[in-house]
Amino acid sequence: MSEKKCPSCSGVMELSKSGRKWICPYCNEEIANDIKESEIELKDGLPLNIFYLEKDMAEDNFKKDTKELLKSLKYCLNELKTLERIETYMKKLMADTDSYGSDDMEGVHKELANVARERLGDELKQDERIILYTENGMFARRKEFNVITDKRCFFVNKKDYIQIKHTDIVDIKVDTTFGMPSWYLNGDYKKSITSNCTDNRMLGAIIAIVCLLSFKNDTERERIRLV
Ligand SMILES: [Zn+2]
């Protein structure tokens, strides 16, 4: 890589940890480092500007359900690319099922977003948007569910709930131990969305949207480890 000179003081600039900007160590000048789309490197089909791959994610290593999840994740990140378009794709996956809900997607079960609002109460900020409500299993409908907002994920069970901000996600584990895929955040099995939700493509889309929001809300964050 060639040296980049600071436009203010001619010092040699350094790339920030995210690789998204150049910073001058002498005068703190900053310049955006626009990564061209053609320069985004893929490994096993996954973009390396978002992920560190700590294990082999090639689809052939996985069974049908997980393959479907990975295909969907790659489709969202490599083809659809924007939050808006991924949400449109999710909306199509939500059609004909009452396991999903959302604030503002037309034709989707809005009342489920209200179930979440009622349950989470003041915890949800006024300007926080519920992107997705998903049931967590067939036996506790409306009582155990996951909520993805534009800021964080909530994991709600009968008694209480836990949450994690998208920006605090360090690693994601795609787990196939019980045959069908699920994924965990930061090694915590309680912070997981499982394939109780029957559509593997939706699971892939959820990972995609959570990762994009994580970078949108913290442009200088480090890449997310896939473990
Ligand atoms: Zn400088």
Residues whose N, C-alpha, C, O or C-beta is under 5 A from the ligand:
A	BS01	ZN	C6 S8 C9 S10 G11 C24 Y26 C27 N28 E29
